[in-house]
């Protein structure tokens, strides 16, 4: 009897541990791609190519959903379901054009050269922040 209780407790805790592991956000991320080289002065952690590509995909998904929402509102106006004022209509048309432009930009070919430029810009901005921080300490 004691053996069965211990066996049941073991499977309960093993199952609970596995469930906690699988539900933790860090497990859901494909991989933690950061090198964790935090800048001592600014606290900046440089991005990686994989993170940049992942962010581009997230932004593409975000702007696709925003464009869909705008198109639904414009279609509703066109079908007479929910009429918009001229100001609202013009605002949605501008948003639609902006979202389409952003999606076109995000869907262009993207390779290592582009991410290297982004990484260099990040490094430059971090260097500037570091300079401002160290100059502020000298005053």
N, C-alpha and C positions, 0 to 999 in steps of 0.2 A: 504494500500500500504506500509506504513512504517512497519507494522507488518510483511509483506512478506520479506522485505529487511532485517529486523533484524533476522528473521527466517533463511533466506539464509546465512547471515553472520555467524550465530551461527553454522550451519551445516558445512560451509566451514572451520571455525576455529577448530571445533571439529574433522572433518575429517583430517585436516592437522596435528593436534596434535597427533592423533592416528597413522597416517602414520609416523611421526617422531619417535614416541615411538617404533613402530614395526621395523623400519629400523635402530635403534641405535644398535651398536655392543653389548652393555651390555644386550640387550633383547635377542639377538640371542644366547648368551651363556646359556647353560642349567641352570646353577646357579653359582653365585659367591661363590665358596666354601672356599675361604680364610678367615681366622679368623682375618686378618688385624692386627696381632700382630707384627708390624715392630720393629726390633731391633734398639734401640736408637743410637748405635755406628756404626753398619755396614749398617743399612737400610734393612737388610735381612727380608723377609717375609717367614715363613715356609710353605712348601707345605702340601697338604692334600692327603689322600689315593685316593680320587676321581680324583685329579689333576694328580697324578702319573699314574693312570690307563688310564686317558684320553691322557696323553702324550705318553704312550706306544702304544695306538691305532693310534695316529697321526703318530708316527714313523713307525708303521707297514704299514700304508697306503703309507707313503713316500717311504719306501724301496720296497714295492710291485710295485709302479709305476716306480721306478728306475730299478728294475729287468725286468719289462716289456719292458722298453726302450732298455736295453742291449740285451734282447732276440730278439727284432725286428731287431736290427743292426746285430746280429749274423745270424738270419734267412735270412736277406737280403744278407749277404755275402755267405751263403750256397747256396741260390738259384741263385746267380750270379748277383743279382740286383745292389749291391754296394760292390765291392770287397775291402777288407781291407788289409793293409800291415800286415806282420807277427807280427810286434810290436803292431799294433792296435788290432789285433785279440787276442794276448796273454793278452793284457791289459784288454780287455772286458771279457775274460775268468776268469781272476783274480777278476774283479769286480763282475761277476756273482756268483762266489764261495763265495765272501765276503757277498754279499747281501743275498744269500740263508742262509748262516750261521747266519746272523743278524736276518732274519725273523724266523728262527728256534728258536733262543733265545727269540724273542719277542712273539712267539706263545706258549711258554711253560706255564704251569699253574702258575698263579700269584695270591698270596693271601695277606692277611694282614701282615704276617710275612715278606714278601719281602719288602713291602712298609715301614714297621717299620725300617728295616735295612737301607733303603734309607733315611728315615727321620732322623735316628741317624747319618748317615754320613753327611747329610746336617748340622745338629746341630754341629757336631764336626768341620766341615770346617768353620762354622760361628764363633765358639768359637776361632779357630785359627786366623781368620781374626780380631776378636775383640781384641785378645791379641796383635797382631801386631800393630793394630791401637792405642791401649792405650800405648804400649811401645814406639811407634813413637812420641807420644805427650810428653812423659816424657823426651825425649832427649832434 
